[in-house]
Amino acid sequence: MIKTSLIPVLIGSFLAAFGSIFIINSPSKFATTWFRTNIVARVTALGVLSTIGSQAFGIVIPPLFVH
């Protein structure tokens, strides 16, 4: 069975996975809504790259604060 100490981790993982659905799709929705059609591809690419970069930043930085 699952140990009781892992239940908060499983709940947090579920919430993060559920929220990522909205985060991953948001750059293209914002680009098509706010920008002209001739630059939508560039803005979408920039949004996706910034999303991936922020995820990488979130993986690299926290271990620096843990002793």
Rosetta blueprint (number, residue, H / E / L):
1 M L
2 I L
3 K L
4 T H
5 S H
6 L H
7 I H
8 P H
9 V H
10 L H
11 I H
12 G H
13 S H
14 F H
15 L H
16 A H
17 A H
18 F H
19 G H
20 S H
21 I H
22 F H
23 I H
24 I H
25 N H
26 S H
27 P H
28 S H
29 K H
30 F H
31 A H
32 T H
33 T H
34 W H
35 F L
36 R L
37 T L
38 N L
39 I L
40 V H
41 A H
42 R H
43 V H
44 T H
45 A H
46 L H
47 G H
48 V H
49 L H
50 S H
51 T H
52 I H
53 G H
54 S H
55 Q H
56 A H
57 F H
58 G H
59 I H
60 V H
61 I L
62 P H
63 P H
64 L H
65 F H
66 V L
67 H L
